[in-house]
Structures are given as C-alpha cells and as structure tokens.
C-alpha cells in the first residue's frame, strides 16, 4: 500500500485508490504539514484535500512532461467541444 504523502507537489500521477477502482489522473497542487491538495481529472475537474497518510492502492506512474503535454492537448480540446459559439 502507498499513501498520498509519497507524492510530490506539481506532479501528475496515474493512481488507483482501491484495488477495484478505476485509474485516475491526479495532480498534487499544494502541501501542508499533514495534507495534500489534489486535483482529480475525470469527466470534469474535482479538487479534494487528502491526508498524507490516506492510502492509495497503487501509484501506477508519475507522468513525464511529454505525456502531460500530450494529455493536456486532448483534455483541453475535448472541453472545448461542449461549448457552442453564438452566430450573432
């Protein structure tokens, strides 16, 4: 078992919180003495505070800068698909 305390601020990770849960992309954006502020990227962005001791079933990988850049292009282009422009 792993914990959120092993993750580094500013990095993107593919993680699995439980053995039967989906793989999730997260980014740790802030850290206090006892907690981590985490962005979760699913269909929509959610944020959550996690205790450093909270368990993770698996830290699959820390994404490289190139992998993050490729993912951001896809994620941002799919967000734009939901907004229609006015033809006024």
The 8 nearest C-alpha neighbors of each residue, nearest first, counted from 0:
[[1, 56, 55, 54, 57, 2, 58, 16],
 [0, 2, 55, 54, 56, 57, 58, 3],
 [3, 1, 54, 55, 4, 53, 52, 5],
 [2, 4, 51, 5, 6, 53, 52, 54],
 [3, 5, 51, 2, 6, 52, 35, 50],
 [6, 4, 3, 2, 7, 1, 51, 52],
 [7, 5, 4, 3, 8, 27, 10, 2],
 [8, 6, 10, 9, 27, 5, 4, 11],
 [7, 9, 27, 28, 10, 29, 6, 30],
 [8, 10, 28, 27, 7, 26, 11, 29],
 [11, 9, 26, 8, 7, 27, 12, 61],
 [10, 12, 26, 62, 25, 61, 24, 9],
 [13, 11, 61, 25, 24, 60, 62, 14],
 [12, 14, 24, 59, 60, 23, 58, 22],
 [15, 13, 58, 59, 23, 22, 57, 12],
 [14, 16, 22, 57, 56, 17, 20, 23],
 [17, 15, 55, 56, 14, 20, 57, 18],
 [16, 18, 56, 20, 19, 15, 55, 57],
 [17, 19, 20, 56, 15, 16, 57, 21],
 [18, 20, 17, 21, 15, 16, 56, 22],
 [21, 19, 17, 18, 15, 16, 22, 23],
 [22, 20, 23, 15, 19, 16, 17, 14],
 [21, 23, 15, 14, 13, 20, 24, 16],
 [24, 22, 14, 13, 21, 15, 25, 40],
 [23, 25, 13, 40, 12, 39, 14, 11],
 [26, 24, 39, 12, 38, 11, 40, 23],
 [25, 27, 11, 38, 10, 37, 28, 12],
 [26, 28, 37, 8, 9, 36, 29, 10],
 [27, 29, 9, 8, 36, 37, 26, 38],
 [30, 28, 36, 35, 8, 27, 31, 37],
 [29, 31, 35, 34, 36, 8, 32, 28],
 [32, 30, 34, 33, 35, 29, 36, 51],
 [31, 33, 34, 30, 51, 35, 50, 4],
 [32, 34, 31, 51, 50, 35, 30, 52],
 [35, 33, 50, 51, 31, 49, 30, 32],
 [34, 36, 30, 49, 48, 29, 37, 50],
 [37, 35, 48, 29, 28, 27, 47, 30],
 [36, 38, 27, 47, 46, 26, 28, 48],
 [37, 39, 46, 26, 25, 45, 27, 40],
 [40, 38, 25, 45, 44, 46, 24, 41],
 [39, 41, 44, 24, 25, 43, 38, 45],
 [40, 42, 43, 44, 39, 23, 24, 45],
 [43, 41, 40, 44, 78, 45, 74, 39],
 [44, 42, 41, 40, 45, 39, 78, 74],
 [43, 45, 40, 39, 41, 38, 46, 42],
 [46, 44, 39, 38, 43, 40, 47, 41],
 [47, 45, 38, 37, 39, 44, 48, 36],
 [46, 48, 37, 36, 49, 38, 45, 39],
 [47, 49, 36, 35, 37, 34, 50, 46],
 [50, 48, 35, 34, 51, 47, 36, 53],
 [51, 49, 34, 53, 52, 33, 35, 48],
 [50, 52, 4, 3, 34, 53, 33, 35],
 [51, 53, 50, 2, 4, 54, 3, 33],
 [54, 52, 50, 2, 51, 3, 49, 55],
 [53, 55, 2, 1, 52, 56, 3, 0],
 [54, 56, 16, 1, 2, 57, 0, 15],
 [55, 57, 17, 16, 0, 15, 18, 1],
 [58, 56, 15, 55, 59, 14, 1, 16],
 [59, 57, 14, 60, 13, 15, 55, 1],
 [58, 60, 14, 13, 57, 61, 12, 15],
 [61, 59, 13, 58, 12, 62, 14, 11],
 [60, 62, 12, 11, 63, 13, 10, 59],
 [63, 61, 11, 12, 66, 60, 67, 64],
 [62, 64, 66, 65, 67, 61, 11, 68],
 [63, 65, 67, 66, 68, 62, 69, 11],
 [64, 66, 68, 63, 67, 69, 62, 70],
 [65, 67, 69, 63, 68, 64, 62, 70],
 [68, 66, 70, 64, 65, 69, 71, 62],
 [67, 69, 65, 71, 66, 70, 64, 72],
 [70, 68, 66, 72, 67, 71, 65, 73],
 [69, 71, 67, 73, 72, 68, 74, 66],
 [72, 70, 74, 68, 73, 69, 75, 67],
 [73, 71, 69, 75, 70, 74, 76, 68],
 [72, 74, 70, 76, 71, 75, 77, 69],
 [75, 73, 71, 77, 76, 72, 70, 78],
 [74, 76, 78, 72, 77, 73, 71, 79],
 [75, 77, 79, 73, 78, 74, 72, 80],
 [76, 78, 80, 74, 79, 75, 73, 81],
 [79, 77, 75, 80, 76, 81, 74, 82],
 [80, 78, 76, 81, 77, 82, 75, 83],
 [79, 81, 77, 78, 82, 76, 83, 75],
 [82, 80, 79, 78, 83, 77, 76, 84],
 [83, 81, 79, 80, 84, 78, 85, 77],
 [84, 82, 85, 81, 80, 79, 86, 78],
 [83, 85, 86, 82, 87, 81, 79, 80],
 [84, 86, 87, 83, 82, 81, 79, 80],
 [85, 87, 84, 83, 82, 81, 80, 79],
 [86, 85, 84, 83, 82, 81, 79, 80]]
